[in-house]
Amino acid sequence: MLLSCGLRKGEALGLTWADIDLDSPPATLTVRRALKVAPGGAFLDEPKTAGSRRTVHLPAPVVDVLKRHRAEQAAERLEFGPGWGGDWPDLVFTTTVGTPLDPSQVSRTVAKLTMHAGASYDAEGEIIPGTGLGRWTPHEFRHSAASLLIAQGVPLKVISEMLGHSSISITADVYGHLMEPAKAEAADAMESALWG
């Protein structure tokens, strides 16, 4: 969800199954809230900005994964019985008892998984330096989502809306350096149109 949809960590952790429509083409998720943490504990609140409230279309492989996840979670709920999730709404990403995931623990888990993803190991079972993805944060998946979309030629306005930026200028400021190849293509296109 972080990579394929460009969600912020709190937005992903605040998703409920009511926010996700896996059956209509195209499948979508709607960001309505985010999981936040304060000294008193975790709570659901408004997302970061008004623009953060958005609907995102889901790639087909994500739909398949979410359907399997929903079935596994339903089995956990059935096994646990009444009281699963406590007073929390029907969150998509939960502990095995239906309560919210700890955002700090999610960050640690993401870092651990990315350290091992694609890594090679020496004879002692240690990661060989320079192999694997390295230590990523959840926010780096969001940046990677934007970078991949720019590389695929998706218009900046669409990317801005998908990421929930309050304006396209924020997206341009953060990711403008990635637009250099497109600027060169624009010059080539103009040359072709006028002098080709």
Rosetta constraint file for C-alpha pairs under 8 A:
AtomPair CA 1 CA 5 HARMONIC 5.21 0.50
AtomPair CA 1 CA 6 HARMONIC 6.86 0.50
AtomPair CA 1 CA 7 HARMONIC 6.37 0.50
AtomPair CA 1 CA 12 HARMONIC 6.82 0.50
AtomPair CA 1 CA 62 HARMONIC 7.58 0.50
AtomPair CA 2 CA 6 HARMONIC 5.00 0.50
AtomPair CA 2 CA 7 HARMONIC 4.80 0.50
AtomPair CA 2 CA 8 HARMONIC 6.58 0.50
AtomPair CA 2 CA 9 HARMONIC 6.90 0.50
AtomPair CA 2 CA 12 HARMONIC 7.17 0.50
AtomPair CA 2 CA 138 HARMONIC 6.77 0.50
AtomPair CA 2 CA 139 HARMONIC 7.73 0.50
AtomPair CA 2 CA 141 HARMONIC 5.55 0.50
AtomPair CA 2 CA 142 HARMONIC 5.66 0.50
AtomPair CA 2 CA 145 HARMONIC 7.79 0.50
AtomPair CA 3 CA 7 HARMONIC 7.38 0.50
AtomPair CA 3 CA 141 HARMONIC 4.64 0.50
AtomPair CA 3 CA 142 HARMONIC 5.58 0.50
AtomPair CA 3 CA 144 HARMONIC 6.60 0.50
AtomPair CA 3 CA 145 HARMONIC 5.08 0.50
AtomPair CA 4 CA 58 HARMONIC 7.86 0.50
AtomPair CA 4 CA 59 HARMONIC 7.40 0.50
AtomPair CA 4 CA 62 HARMONIC 7.68 0.50
AtomPair CA 4 CA 145 HARMONIC 6.17 0.50
AtomPair CA 5 CA 56 HARMONIC 6.93 0.50
AtomPair CA 5 CA 57 HARMONIC 7.94 0.50
AtomPair CA 5 CA 58 HARMONIC 7.11 0.50
AtomPair CA 5 CA 142 HARMONIC 7.77 0.50
AtomPair CA 5 CA 145 HARMONIC 6.96 0.50
AtomPair CA 5 CA 162 HARMONIC 7.23 0.50
AtomPair CA 5 CA 163 HARMONIC 7.69 0.50
AtomPair CA 6 CA 141 HARMONIC 7.00 0.50
AtomPair CA 6 CA 142 HARMONIC 4.35 0.50
AtomPair CA 6 CA 143 HARMONIC 7.36 0.50
AtomPair CA 6 CA 145 HARMONIC 5.32 0.50
AtomPair CA 6 CA 146 HARMONIC 6.93 0.50
AtomPair CA 6 CA 162 HARMONIC 7.04 0.50
AtomPair CA 6 CA 163 HARMONIC 5.58 0.50
AtomPair CA 7 CA 11 HARMONIC 6.06 0.50
AtomPair CA 7 CA 12 HARMONIC 6.07 0.50
AtomPair CA 7 CA 142 HARMONIC 6.16 0.50
AtomPair CA 7 CA 163 HARMONIC 6.54 0.50
AtomPair CA 8 CA 12 HARMONIC 6.39 0.50
AtomPair CA 8 CA 138 HARMONIC 7.61 0.50
AtomPair CA 8 CA 139 HARMONIC 6.58 0.50
AtomPair CA 8 CA 142 HARMONIC 6.69 0.50
AtomPair CA 9 CA 13 HARMONIC 6.25 0.50
AtomPair CA 9 CA 103 HARMONIC 7.46 0.50
AtomPair CA 9 CA 138 HARMONIC 6.20 0.50
AtomPair CA 9 CA 139 HARMONIC 7.01 0.50
AtomPair CA 10 CA 14 HARMONIC 5.98 0.50
AtomPair CA 10 CA 34 HARMONIC 4.76 0.50
AtomPair CA 10 CA 35 HARMONIC 4.71 0.50
AtomPair CA 10 CA 36 HARMONIC 6.30 0.50
AtomPair CA 10 CA 103 HARMONIC 7.35 0.50
AtomPair CA 11 CA 15 HARMONIC 6.41 0.50
AtomPair CA 11 CA 31 HARMONIC 6.54 0.50
AtomPair CA 11 CA 33 HARMONIC 6.34 0.50
AtomPair CA 11 CA 34 HARMONIC 4.27 0.50
AtomPair CA 11 CA 35 HARMONIC 6.46 0.50
AtomPair CA 11 CA 47 HARMONIC 6.91 0.50
AtomPair CA 12 CA 34 HARMONIC 7.25 0.50
AtomPair CA 12 CA 93 HARMONIC 7.66 0.50
AtomPair CA 13 CA 34 HARMONIC 6.71 0.50
AtomPair CA 13 CA 35 HARMONIC 5.69 0.50
AtomPair CA 13 CA 91 HARMONIC 7.60 0.50
AtomPair CA 13 CA 92 HARMONIC 7.40 0.50
AtomPair CA 13 CA 93 HARMONIC 5.89 0.50
AtomPair CA 13 CA 94 HARMONIC 7.94 0.50
AtomPair CA 13 CA 100 HARMONIC 7.12 0.50
AtomPair CA 13 CA 101 HARMONIC 7.01 0.50
AtomPair CA 13 CA 103 HARMONIC 7.76 0.50
AtomPair CA 14 CA 33 HARMONIC 5.80 0.50
AtomPair CA 14 CA 34 HARMONIC 4.41 0.50
AtomPair CA 14 CA 35 HARMONIC 4.57 0.50
AtomPair CA 14 CA 44 HARMONIC 6.47 0.50
AtomPair CA 14 CA 91 HARMONIC 6.76 0.50
AtomPair CA 14 CA 92 HARMONIC 7.86 0.50
AtomPair CA 15 CA 19 HARMONIC 6.23 0.50
AtomPair CA 15 CA 20 HARMONIC 7.91 0.50
AtomPair CA 15 CA 31 HARMONIC 6.93 0.50
AtomPair CA 15 CA 32 HARMONIC 7.72 0.50
AtomPair CA 15 CA 33 HARMONIC 7.15 0.50
AtomPair CA 15 CA 34 HARMONIC 7.31 0.50
AtomPair CA 15 CA 91 HARMONIC 5.76 0.50
AtomPair CA 15 CA 92 HARMONIC 5.72 0.50
AtomPair CA 15 CA 93 HARMONIC 7.44 0.50
AtomPair CA 16 CA 20 HARMONIC 7.16 0.50
AtomPair CA 16 CA 89 HARMONIC 6.80 0.50
AtomPair CA 16 CA 90 HARMONIC 5.28 0.50
AtomPair CA 16 CA 91 HARMONIC 4.08 0.50
AtomPair CA 16 CA 92 HARMONIC 5.10 0.50
AtomPair CA 17 CA 21 HARMONIC 7.97 0.50
AtomPair CA 17 CA 90 HARMONIC 6.08 0.50
AtomPair CA 17 CA 91 HARMONIC 6.19 0.50
AtomPair CA 17 CA 92 HARMONIC 5.63 0.50
AtomPair CA 18 CA 90 HARMONIC 7.73 0.50
AtomPair CA 19 CA 29 HARMONIC 5.50 0.50
AtomPair CA 19 CA 30 HARMONIC 5.11 0.50
AtomPair CA 19 CA 31 HARMONIC 6.96 0.50
AtomPair CA 19 CA 32 HARMONIC 7.51 0.50
AtomPair CA 20 CA 27 HARMONIC 7.69 0.50
AtomPair CA 20 CA 28 HARMONIC 5.87 0.50
AtomPair CA 20 CA 29 HARMONIC 4.27 0.50
AtomPair CA 20 CA 30 HARMONIC 6.45 0.50
AtomPair CA 21 CA 27 HARMONIC 5.48 0.50
AtomPair CA 21 CA 28 HARMONIC 5.31 0.50
AtomPair CA 21 CA 29 HARMONIC 6.21 0.50
AtomPair CA 22 CA 27 HARMONIC 4.73 0.50
AtomPair CA 22 CA 28 HARMONIC 6.62 0.50
AtomPair CA 22 CA 63 HARMONIC 6.24 0.50
AtomPair CA 22 CA 67 HARMONIC 7.58 0.50
AtomPair CA 23 CA 27 HARMONIC 6.22 0.50
AtomPair CA 24 CA 28 HARMONIC 7.92 0.50
AtomPair CA 26 CA 57 HARMONIC 6.40 0.50
AtomPair CA 26 CA 58 HARMONIC 7.19 0.50
AtomPair CA 27 CA 57 HARMONIC 5.90 0.50
AtomPair CA 27 CA 58 HARMONIC 5.46 0.50
AtomPair CA 27 CA 59 HARMONIC 7.83 0.50
AtomPair CA 27 CA 60 HARMONIC 7.99 0.50
AtomPair CA 27 CA 63 HARMONIC 7.08 0.50
AtomPair CA 28 CA 55 HARMONIC 6.50 0.50
AtomPair CA 28 CA 56 HARMONIC 5.46 0.50
AtomPair CA 28 CA 57 HARMONIC 4.40 0.50
AtomPair CA 28 CA 58 HARMONIC 5.28 0.50
AtomPair CA 29 CA 55 HARMONIC 5.61 0.50
AtomPair CA 29 CA 56 HARMONIC 5.39 0.50
AtomPair CA 29 CA 57 HARMONIC 6.61 0.50
AtomPair CA 29 CA 58 HARMONIC 7.07 0.50
AtomPair CA 30 CA 53 HARMONIC 7.27 0.50
AtomPair CA 30 CA 54 HARMONIC 5.59 0.50
AtomPair CA 30 CA 55 HARMONIC 4.19 0.50
AtomPair CA 30 CA 56 HARMONIC 6.29 0.50
AtomPair CA 31 CA 47 HARMONIC 7.64 0.50
AtomPair CA 31 CA 52 HARMONIC 7.04 0.50
AtomPair CA 31 CA 53 HARMONIC 5.17 0.50
AtomPair CA 31 CA 54 HARMONIC 5.32 0.50
AtomPair CA 31 CA 55 HARMONIC 6.28 0.50
AtomPair CA 32 CA 46 HARMONIC 6.87 0.50
AtomPair CA 32 CA 47 HARMONIC 6.68 0.50
AtomPair CA 32 CA 53 HARMONIC 5.40 0.50
AtomPair CA 32 CA 54 HARMONIC 7.31 0.50
AtomPair CA 33 CA 44 HARMONIC 6.23 0.50
AtomPair CA 33 CA 45 HARMONIC 5.39 0.50
AtomPair CA 33 CA 46 HARMONIC 4.69 0.50
AtomPair CA 33 CA 47 HARMONIC 4.88 0.50
AtomPair CA 33 CA 53 HARMONIC 7.62 0.50
AtomPair CA 34 CA 44 HARMONIC 5.56 0.50
AtomPair CA 34 CA 45 HARMONIC 5.52 0.50
AtomPair CA 34 CA 46 HARMONIC 6.13 0.50
AtomPair CA 34 CA 47 HARMONIC 5.11 0.50
AtomPair CA 34 CA 48 HARMONIC 7.86 0.50
AtomPair CA 35 CA 42 HARMONIC 6.73 0.50
AtomPair CA 35 CA 43 HARMONIC 5.75 0.50
AtomPair CA 35 CA 44 HARMONIC 4.63 0.50
AtomPair CA 35 CA 45 HARMONIC 6.47 0.50
AtomPair CA 36 CA 42 HARMONIC 5.60 0.50
AtomPair CA 36 CA 43 HARMONIC 5.46 0.50
AtomPair CA 36 CA 44 HARMONIC 6.06 0.50
AtomPair CA 36 CA 45 HARMONIC 6.76 0.50
AtomPair CA 37 CA 41 HARMONIC 5.53 0.50
AtomPair CA 37 CA 42 HARMONIC 4.26 0.50
AtomPair CA 37 CA 43 HARMONIC 6.26 0.50
AtomPair CA 38 CA 42 HARMONIC 6.29 0.50
AtomPair CA 38 CA 43 HARMONIC 7.88 0.50
AtomPair CA 42 CA 100 HARMONIC 7.90 0.50
AtomPair CA 47 CA 52 HARMONIC 5.79 0.50
AtomPair CA 47 CA 53 HARMONIC 6.58 0.50
AtomPair CA 48 CA 52 HARMONIC 6.06 0.50
AtomPair CA 49 CA 53 HARMONIC 7.36 0.50
AtomPair CA 49 CA 164 HARMONIC 7.83 0.50
AtomPair CA 49 CA 165 HARMONIC 7.71 0.50
AtomPair CA 49 CA 166 HARMONIC 6.48 0.50
AtomPair CA 50 CA 166 HARMONIC 6.91 0.50
AtomPair CA 51 CA 161 HARMONIC 7.51 0.50
AtomPair CA 51 CA 164 HARMONIC 5.09 0.50
AtomPair CA 51 CA 165 HARMONIC 5.78 0.50
AtomPair CA 51 CA 166 HARMONIC 4.69 0.50
AtomPair CA 51 CA 167 HARMONIC 7.71 0.50
AtomPair CA 52 CA 163 HARMONIC 7.40 0.50
AtomPair CA 52 CA 164 HARMONIC 4.01 0.50
AtomPair CA 52 CA 165 HARMONIC 6.31 0.50
AtomPair CA 52 CA 166 HARMONIC 7.06 0.50
AtomPair CA 53 CA 164 HARMONIC 6.77 0.50
AtomPair CA 54 CA 161 HARMONIC 7.38 0.50
AtomPair CA 54 CA 162 HARMONIC 7.34 0.50
AtomPair CA 54 CA 164 HARMONIC 6.50 0.50
AtomPair CA 55 CA 162 HARMONIC 7.60 0.50
AtomPair CA 56 CA 162 HARMONIC 6.01 0.50
AtomPair CA 58 CA 62 HARMONIC 6.32 0.50
AtomPair CA 58 CA 63 HARMONIC 6.47 0.50
AtomPair CA 59 CA 63 HARMONIC 6.52 0.50
AtomPair CA 60 CA 64 HARMONIC 6.42 0.50
AtomPair CA 61 CA 65 HARMONIC 6.34 0.50
AtomPair CA 62 CA 66 HARMONIC 6.06 0.50
AtomPair CA 63 CA 67 HARMONIC 6.15 0.50
AtomPair CA 64 CA 68 HARMONIC 6.42 0.50
AtomPair CA 65 CA 69 HARMONIC 6.10 0.50
AtomPair CA 66 CA 70 HARMONIC 5.98 0.50
AtomPair CA 67 CA 71 HARMONIC 6.37 0.50
AtomPair CA 68 CA 72 HARMONIC 6.25 0.50
AtomPair CA 69 CA 73 HARMONIC 6.02 0.50
AtomPair CA 70 CA 74 HARMONIC 6.07 0.50
AtomPair CA 70 CA 92 HARMONIC 7.59 0.50
AtomPair CA 71 CA 75 HARMONIC 6.41 0.50
AtomPair CA 72 CA 76 HARMONIC 6.42 0.50
AtomPair CA 73 CA 77 HARMONIC 6.15 0.50
AtomPair CA 73 CA 96 HARMONIC 7.82 0.50
AtomPair CA 74 CA 78 HARMONIC 6.15 0.50
AtomPair CA 75 CA 79 HARMONIC 6.12 0.50
AtomPair CA 76 CA 80 HARMONIC 6.08 0.50
AtomPair CA 76 CA 96 HARMONIC 6.39 0.50
AtomPair CA 76 CA 97 HARMONIC 7.37 0.50
AtomPair CA 77 CA 81 HARMONIC 6.02 0.50
AtomPair CA 77 CA 84 HARMONIC 5.93 0.50
AtomPair CA 77 CA 97 HARMONIC 7.16 0.50
AtomPair CA 77 CA 98 HARMONIC 7.31 0.50
AtomPair CA 80 CA 84 HARMONIC 6.17 0.50
AtomPair CA 80 CA 97 HARMONIC 6.82 0.50
AtomPair CA 84 CA 97 HARMONIC 5.38 0.50
AtomPair CA 84 CA 98 HARMONIC 5.35 0.50
AtomPair CA 84 CA 99 HARMONIC 7.75 0.50
AtomPair CA 85 CA 89 HARMONIC 7.29 0.50
AtomPair CA 85 CA 90 HARMONIC 7.31 0.50
AtomPair CA 85 CA 97 HARMONIC 5.81 0.50
AtomPair CA 85 CA 98 HARMONIC 3.71 0.50
AtomPair CA 85 CA 99 HARMONIC 4.76 0.50
AtomPair CA 86 CA 98 HARMONIC 7.28 0.50
AtomPair CA 86 CA 99 HARMONIC 6.90 0.50
AtomPair CA 88 CA 98 HARMONIC 7.83 0.50
AtomPair CA 88 CA 99 HARMONIC 6.60 0.50
AtomPair CA 88 CA 100 HARMONIC 7.81 0.50
AtomPair CA 90 CA 98 HARMONIC 7.73 0.50
AtomPair CA 91 CA 98 HARMONIC 7.29 0.50
AtomPair CA 91 CA 99 HARMONIC 7.77 0.50
AtomPair CA 91 CA 100 HARMONIC 7.18 0.50
AtomPair CA 93 CA 100 HARMONIC 6.88 0.50
AtomPair CA 93 CA 101 HARMONIC 6.81 0.50
AtomPair CA 94 CA 98 HARMONIC 5.07 0.50
AtomPair CA 94 CA 99 HARMONIC 5.29 0.50
AtomPair CA 94 CA 100 HARMONIC 4.78 0.50
AtomPair CA 94 CA 101 HARMONIC 5.21 0.50
AtomPair CA 95 CA 99 HARMONIC 5.42 0.50
AtomPair CA 95 CA 100 HARMONIC 6.20 0.50
AtomPair CA 95 CA 101 HARMONIC 5.72 0.50
AtomPair CA 101 CA 105 HARMONIC 7.51 0.50
AtomPair CA 101 CA 106 HARMONIC 7.03 0.50
AtomPair CA 102 CA 106 HARMONIC 6.26 0.50
AtomPair CA 103 CA 107 HARMONIC 6.35 0.50
AtomPair CA 104 CA 108 HARMONIC 6.38 0.50
AtomPair CA 105 CA 109 HARMONIC 6.07 0.50
AtomPair CA 106 CA 110 HARMONIC 6.08 0.50
AtomPair CA 107 CA 111 HARMONIC 6.20 0.50
AtomPair CA 107 CA 137 HARMONIC 6.06 0.50
AtomPair CA 107 CA 138 HARMONIC 6.16 0.50
AtomPair CA 108 CA 112 HARMONIC 6.21 0.50
AtomPair CA 109 CA 113 HARMONIC 6.07 0.50
AtomPair CA 110 CA 114 HARMONIC 6.07 0.50
AtomPair CA 110 CA 136 HARMONIC 6.76 0.50
AtomPair CA 110 CA 137 HARMONIC 6.45 0.50
AtomPair CA 110 CA 138 HARMONIC 6.57 0.50
AtomPair CA 111 CA 115 HARMONIC 6.12 0.50
AtomPair CA 111 CA 134 HARMONIC 7.87 0.50
AtomPair CA 111 CA 135 HARMONIC 4.88 0.50
AtomPair CA 111 CA 136 HARMONIC 5.05 0.50
AtomPair CA 111 CA 137 HARMONIC 5.92 0.50
AtomPair CA 112 CA 116 HARMONIC 6.56 0.50
AtomPair CA 112 CA 135 HARMONIC 6.97 0.50
AtomPair CA 113 CA 117 HARMONIC 6.01 0.50
AtomPair CA 114 CA 132 HARMONIC 7.22 0.50
AtomPair CA 114 CA 133 HARMONIC 5.50 0.50
AtomPair CA 114 CA 134 HARMONIC 5.81 0.50
AtomPair CA 114 CA 135 HARMONIC 5.73 0.50
AtomPair CA 114 CA 136 HARMONIC 6.01 0.50
AtomPair CA 115 CA 119 HARMONIC 7.18 0.50
AtomPair CA 115 CA 132 HARMONIC 6.18 0.50
AtomPair CA 115 CA 133 HARMONIC 5.91 0.50
AtomPair CA 115 CA 134 HARMONIC 4.54 0.50
AtomPair CA 115 CA 135 HARMONIC 5.06 0.50
AtomPair CA 115 CA 136 HARMONIC 7.56 0.50
AtomPair CA 116 CA 127 HARMONIC 7.51 0.50
AtomPair CA 116 CA 132 HARMONIC 6.11 0.50
AtomPair CA 116 CA 133 HARMONIC 7.42 0.50
AtomPair CA 116 CA 134 HARMONIC 7.65 0.50
AtomPair CA 117 CA 132 HARMONIC 5.26 0.50
AtomPair CA 117 CA 133 HARMONIC 5.99 0.50
AtomPair CA 118 CA 131 HARMONIC 6.83 0.50
AtomPair CA 118 CA 132 HARMONIC 4.27 0.50
AtomPair CA 118 CA 133 HARMONIC 6.64 0.50
AtomPair CA 119 CA 127 HARMONIC 6.27 0.50
AtomPair CA 119 CA 128 HARMONIC 7.05 0.50
AtomPair CA 119 CA 131 HARMONIC 4.69 0.50
AtomPair CA 119 CA 132 HARMONIC 3.72 0.50
AtomPair CA 119 CA 133 HARMONIC 7.26 0.50
AtomPair CA 120 CA 127 HARMONIC 5.81 0.50
AtomPair CA 120 CA 128 HARMONIC 5.59 0.50
AtomPair CA 120 CA 131 HARMONIC 5.83 0.50
AtomPair CA 120 CA 132 HARMONIC 6.99 0.50
AtomPair CA 121 CA 125 HARMONIC 5.30 0.50
AtomPair CA 121 CA 126 HARMONIC 5.23 0.50
AtomPair CA 121 CA 127 HARMONIC 4.47 0.50
AtomPair CA 121 CA 128 HARMONIC 5.27 0.50
AtomPair CA 122 CA 126 HARMONIC 5.47 0.50
AtomPair CA 122 CA 127 HARMONIC 6.44 0.50
AtomPair CA 122 CA 128 HARMONIC 6.05 0.50
AtomPair CA 127 CA 131 HARMONIC 7.35 0.50
AtomPair CA 130 CA 134 HARMONIC 7.80 0.50
AtomPair CA 136 CA 140 HARMONIC 6.15 0.50
AtomPair CA 136 CA 141 HARMONIC 7.75 0.50
AtomPair CA 137 CA 141 HARMONIC 7.18 0.50
AtomPair CA 138 CA 142 HARMONIC 7.04 0.50
AtomPair CA 139 CA 143 HARMONIC 6.50 0.50
AtomPair CA 140 CA 144 HARMONIC 6.01 0.50
AtomPair CA 141 CA 145 HARMONIC 6.10 0.50
AtomPair CA 142 CA 146 HARMONIC 6.54 0.50
AtomPair CA 142 CA 163 HARMONIC 7.92 0.50
AtomPair CA 143 CA 147 HARMONIC 6.21 0.50
AtomPair CA 144 CA 148 HARMONIC 6.02 0.50
AtomPair CA 145 CA 149 HARMONIC 6.22 0.50
AtomPair CA 146 CA 150 HARMONIC 6.18 0.50
AtomPair CA 146 CA 159 HARMONIC 6.59 0.50
AtomPair CA 146 CA 163 HARMONIC 7.76 0.50
AtomPair CA 146 CA 175 HARMONIC 7.69 0.50
AtomPair CA 147 CA 151 HARMONIC 6.14 0.50
AtomPair CA 147 CA 175 HARMONIC 7.42 0.50
AtomPair CA 147 CA 178 HARMONIC 7.14 0.50
AtomPair CA 148 CA 152 HARMONIC 6.21 0.50
AtomPair CA 149 CA 153 HARMONIC 6.45 0.50
AtomPair CA 149 CA 154 HARMONIC 5.45 0.50
AtomPair CA 149 CA 159 HARMONIC 7.01 0.50
AtomPair CA 150 CA 154 HARMONIC 5.56 0.50
AtomPair CA 150 CA 155 HARMONIC 7.34 0.50
AtomPair CA 150 CA 156 HARMONIC 7.26 0.50
AtomPair CA 150 CA 159 HARMONIC 7.83 0.50
AtomPair CA 150 CA 178 HARMONIC 7.13 0.50
AtomPair CA 150 CA 179 HARMONIC 7.20 0.50
AtomPair CA 151 CA 178 HARMONIC 7.86 0.50
AtomPair CA 154 CA 158 HARMONIC 6.85 0.50
AtomPair CA 154 CA 159 HARMONIC 6.87 0.50
AtomPair CA 155 CA 159 HARMONIC 6.50 0.50
AtomPair CA 156 CA 160 HARMONIC 6.02 0.50
AtomPair CA 156 CA 168 HARMONIC 7.07 0.50
AtomPair CA 156 CA 171 HARMONIC 7.22 0.50
AtomPair CA 156 CA 172 HARMONIC 7.30 0.50
AtomPair CA 157 CA 161 HARMONIC 6.24 0.50
AtomPair CA 157 CA 168 HARMONIC 5.82 0.50
AtomPair CA 158 CA 162 HARMONIC 6.12 0.50
AtomPair CA 159 CA 163 HARMONIC 6.12 0.50
AtomPair CA 159 CA 171 HARMONIC 7.71 0.50
AtomPair CA 160 CA 164 HARMONIC 6.10 0.50
AtomPair CA 160 CA 165 HARMONIC 5.38 0.50
AtomPair CA 160 CA 166 HARMONIC 7.99 0.50
AtomPair CA 160 CA 167 HARMONIC 6.97 0.50
AtomPair CA 160 CA 168 HARMONIC 5.46 0.50
AtomPair CA 160 CA 170 HARMONIC 7.95 0.50
AtomPair CA 160 CA 171 HARMONIC 5.62 0.50
AtomPair CA 161 CA 165 HARMONIC 6.30 0.50
AtomPair CA 161 CA 168 HARMONIC 7.89 0.50
AtomPair CA 165 CA 170 HARMONIC 6.60 0.50
AtomPair CA 165 CA 171 HARMONIC 6.76 0.50
AtomPair CA 166 CA 170 HARMONIC 7.28 0.50
AtomPair CA 167 CA 171 HARMONIC 7.15 0.50
AtomPair CA 168 CA 172 HARMONIC 6.20 0.50
AtomPair CA 169 CA 173 HARMONIC 5.97 0.50
AtomPair CA 170 CA 174 HARMONIC 6.16 0.50
AtomPair CA 171 CA 175 HARMONIC 5.85 0.50
AtomPair CA 171 CA 176 HARMONIC 7.45 0.50
AtomPair CA 172 CA 176 HARMONIC 4.67 0.50
AtomPair CA 175 CA 179 HARMONIC 7.26 0.50
AtomPair CA 176 CA 180 HARMONIC 7.59 0.50
AtomPair CA 179 CA 183 HARMONIC 6.33 0.50
AtomPair CA 180 CA 184 HARMONIC 6.42 0.50
AtomPair CA 181 CA 185 HARMONIC 6.28 0.50
AtomPair CA 182 CA 186 HARMONIC 6.13 0.50
AtomPair CA 183 CA 187 HARMONIC 6.42 0.50
AtomPair CA 184 CA 188 HARMONIC 6.31 0.50
AtomPair CA 185 CA 189 HARMONIC 6.05 0.50
AtomPair CA 186 CA 190 HARMONIC 6.15 0.50
AtomPair CA 187 CA 191 HARMONIC 6.15 0.50
AtomPair CA 188 CA 192 HARMONIC 6.18 0.50
AtomPair CA 189 CA 193 HARMONIC 6.11 0.50
AtomPair CA 190 CA 194 HARMONIC 6.04 0.50
AtomPair CA 191 CA 195 HARMONIC 5.41 0.50
AtomPair CA 191 CA 196 HARMONIC 6.38 0.50
AtomPair CA 192 CA 196 HARMONIC 4.08 0.50
